[in-house]
Amino acid sequence: MQTNYRFSFGPWNIHTGSDPFGPSVRDVFSFAEKLEFYKKLGFDGVQFHDDDVVSSADAPWAQQENEAKKIKQLLDDHGLVAEFVAPRLWEHPLGIDGSITANSPEARKYALERSLRAVDIANIIGAKNIVLWPAREGTYMREAKDPVASIGYIVDWLNALLQHDKNIRILGEMKPNEPMDQAYVPTVGHFLGLASLTVDPSRVGALIESAHSILAGLDPSDDMAYALYQKKLWSVHLNDQNGLKFDEDKSFGSVDLRRAFNQVWVLERNGYGQNGEFVGLDVKALRTQEKAKSTRHLSNSREIFLRLVDLCRSLDVKKVEELRASRDYEELDLLIVNHLMGR
């Protein structure tokens, strides 16, 4: 059965163009303006951090609840749905040292309390997926924390959220580095290993970002296949990456088209999206792009994905299987390259 794909992105994917080495190059769109872009660009889902929904994650709950209800109404008015909520723990002063794995009991307490509120916010806006991006859950030097205790803290955090709400699912979005030098749970394999230790492994899965796999020296399509086999691939963040350095969030397929093809191929061939999963894009406009054109990276990435879907569906699968069976990989190599070149 062919999948009718749905797409999502987060408000942070339409940004100012600022970086640590210079000023912002374009004005900021308001949140309301960003919502207006979704349908026009062909997107149905909105990815949220908790403080994308509420003005302050430290505000009294009554205020957060009221603000979340207003966001839900905005989503309904625009015909949009919330894909997930992720607690943004890394930008708070108590999150400097990685709040889930911090040496400070106060910081760990803050991380848990804020995360539980993020679950409550997600319920209001209609999202059942909670994403853990463990941005600072690692170290700049290995002696700075107890690594065994830190893994235990992460499992404790997962269990607390699972027990707080029996309907949510937790999606781990793993990354090997940046902003920390080294993360404690750097890949999807590490995270799904931890999932088996939780109180309800059936509600712990993965969100795989292309660039994060590449930064770990892995092929994103292999990471996706690993999670798909376990029926644990519940979201993706497609983008592209030029080498092993910082997280670039380039438009999907803009660096390595064949690598992008293989990601679409493994998703398409294994029914991804047929249970409502979104094709999420975590891409950012080039820093120098002017404001009037600063959504093209989103429409371009979506267009490239759908063109690659067409190529997957038009590929001579019988021929691929014959070449696999005969181990004629050179001919298979040429077949794929010619197909990508439209020959």
N, C-alpha and C positions, 0 to 999 in steps of 0.2 A: 504494500500500500504506500503510495506516495504521500509525503508529508506536506501539509500546508503550513509553512514555518511562520512563527510569530517572533517579533523582534523587540528588544528592550535596550535602553541605555539609562545612565544616571545623569542627574543635573550637572554633576562635575565634569561631564564630557563636553559641555559647552562652557568654556572657561576663558580666563582673561589673556592667556598667552604669556603669563609671567614665568620667570624662572630665577634661580639664585644669581644670575649673572647680568641682570638688566631689568629695566622697567616693564610694566605691562604695556602691551602694544595695541590693545583694543578695550573698549568699555565693556562692562559686565551687562549681560542680559538679566532681567529680573526673573525670579522663579516662575511667575505667571507667564512671562514671554516664552520661557523654555517649554512649558507645558503646551503652548500653542504650536510648537514645532513638531511634536510627536506624531500626530496623525498626518501632517503634511509630508513628513519624511518617510512615512510608512511603518511607524512603530506603534505598538499597542501597550507595552509594559514599561513601567517606571521602576528603576532601581533606587533605593533610598538608603542613606545613613539615617540613624535616629535623629540627628540634628539637621537633616534636610526636611524632616517632617515638623519638628518643633524648633522654636527659636533658641531654646537652651535646654540641654539635657539635664541641667541641674536645677531647673525651675520647679516650683511646686507641682505635684502631679495634677492637680485640678487645671492648671494652666496648660500643661502638656496635653492632657486629655482633650481640652477644648480646641487646641490648635490642631491636633491630629484629626478631630472630627471635621474641621474645616478643610483639611487636605483631602480627606475622603470625599467630601462633597465636590471639590474641584476635580478630582479624578473622575467621579461619576459624570460630572458636567461635560468633560472632554472625551468620554467614552474610553477611558484608560483604566488599567488595573495595576496594582502594586505587585511587582515580582518578589521583592524581598526587602527586609530591613537589616542593616548591619550596624551594631553599636560602634561608633567612632571613638575608640578608647585612646588612640595614640596621640591625639592633639590636646589632651588635657594635661595639666602639670603633673597629675598623679600617674600619668601614663608614660612619662619620659623613659622609665626603666622597664617598660613592658608591664602593664598593670596586672595582667593575669598571672604572670610569672615573676612579679616584682619581689624583691627581698622584703619590702615593706608590707606588713599585714594591712595597714590602712589603705594602701593602693590596691591590694587584692580585693578588699572589701568593696572599694569604690567600683572596681571593674565588674564585680558580680551584681551589685545593686543597679548599676546603670544598664547592664545587659538584661536584667530581668524587666526593667522598665521598657527597654527596646522591644521585648516580646509583647508587652502590653500595648505599646504603640502599634506594632505590627497587626495585632488583633483588630484594632480600631480601623485601620486602613485596608484590612482584608488580605493581608499577606501571611502565609503560613511558613514561609521560608525565612530563616534567620542565617545570615552569612557571618562566618568568622574569618576575617582577614587578620591574621596575627602579626600585625605590622612590626611591633617592637618586642615580640615574644622571642627574644634571642639575646645575644650579647655582642659587644664590641671586643671583649676578651673573655676567653672561656672560663677563667677563674672567678669571674664576677658573680656567678650564680651557681647554685647546686643544680646540675643538669637533670639528675634523677628526680629530685623534688619538683623541678619545673614541669616535667612531663606529667607528674601527678597532679599539679595545680591545673593543668589544661584539662585533664580528665574530670577533675572535680567541677570545673566550670561547666563542661559539657553536661555532666549529670545534673547539676543544679538547674540548668535551663530546661532540660528534658523533663524533670520532675515538676517544674513550675507550671508547665503547660503541656498536656498530653497530646495536643494536636499539631504542635510545631514540628518542623524538620530543621536540622542544623546542617549547613553546607560549609565545608571547609574550603577556603580559597588559599591554597598554600603558595608560598614564595620563598626561595632560598636565601635571599638577602635584600637589602635596602628597605627600610632605613637602617636596619641592623646589619652588622657585618656578616653574621651567620644566624639563621633561624633555627629554633629547636625542632620544628616539624616542617622540613623544607619542601616536601613533595606530597603528591596525592597518595602515594604508597605509604608514606609515614602516617598520614592522617587516617587513612582507612584502617591501618593497623590499630590505631588508638580507638577508632569507632567500635571495634570488637570488644573493647574493655568497658564500654559505657553501659548504663542501665537499660538502654533500648537501642541496640545497634541498627535496628530497622529504620530508625529516624535520623541517622547520621550518614551523610553522603558528601558529594563533592561538587564544587564549582571549579572548573579548570580554565585558567587563563593562559592563552597561547604564550605570551611573553614570559610568564612565570616558569613554564616548562622549559622554554628556550634558555632562560637564565640559569636553570639547573643543568644545562647541557643535554637536555632530553628533547625528543620530538613530541610536540603536542598531541599528534594523532595517536601515538603509543600510550600516552597518559590517558587520553580519552578512551581508548580501547580497554585499558586496564579497568577503568571505572565502569564502562558500559557492560563488560562481562559480569561484573558484580551487581549490575542494575543500580549503580550508585551515582551515575552522572545525571545530576538534577539541574545543572545550569552550566553555561559556558560564557567566558568573556573572550571573544575573538578579537585579535589585533595582530600586529606584527612587530618584529624586533630585529634590529641590525646588530647582531653579535652579543657577546657576553659582557654586558656593561650595565648601565642603569635601565630602568623600566621605561621604554620609549613610547609605548602605546600608539604605534603608527597604525595607519589605516590597514585593515585586514587585506592581506595579499599584496601589499605594496612593496615588500622587500623580497619575499620568496614565494612566488606564485605556486610552485609545485608543493611546497610545504603546506600552503593554504588549501590546495586541492586535496591533499591527503587528509586534512582535518574534515573537510566537507564530505569526502568519500566515506570515512569511518562513521560519521554521524548519519549520513543518508542511508548507508547500507545496513545500519543497525537500528533503524526506527526512532532515532532521537527526534523528539518533538511530538510524537504521536500520543504521548500522555500529558500534553500541555506544557512541556518544557519550552522555555524561551531560548532563542538565539540572542544572547546578550553581547553587546559590543562595548568594549572598554577602550575607546580610541579618543585621541585628542588632536585637535587641529594643530598644524604647524605653528610655532610661536609667532612667526611673522605674518600669518594670515590676517587679512583685514576682517573687521567685525561682520560686514555684510556677507562674507563668504565662509564664516567660521562654523557652519554646520555641514559643509561639503564632505568632511571626513566621515560623517555618519552615513549620509546618503551614498557616498562612494563605497563604503565598506559593505553596506547592505546590497548594493548593486553587484559588487564583486562576488559576494557569497551566493547570490541567486544565479549569477552566470556560471559559477562553479557547480552549483546544483544541476544546472542544465547539462554541463559537461559530464558530470557523474552519470546522469541518466542516459546520455547518448553514447557512453563508452561501450565498446563491444565486450561485455562481461564474459561471454563464452570464449572469446579469444584470449582474454586475460587468464581464465582458468586453464585453457590449453597450454599457454606458455608457462604457467606455474607448474603444471603437471610434468612438462618436458624439461623443466629447469632451464628454459631458454630466457634467461633474465636480461641478456643484452637486447633481444628483440622486444621484450616487455618494456625495457627502458625507452626504446625508440617509439614504441606504440604510445606510451604516456606522453612523451615530449611532443610528438606529432599531434596528438589529440589536443594538448594545451595550446598548440600553435594553430589549431583549426585546420589541420591537414588530414 
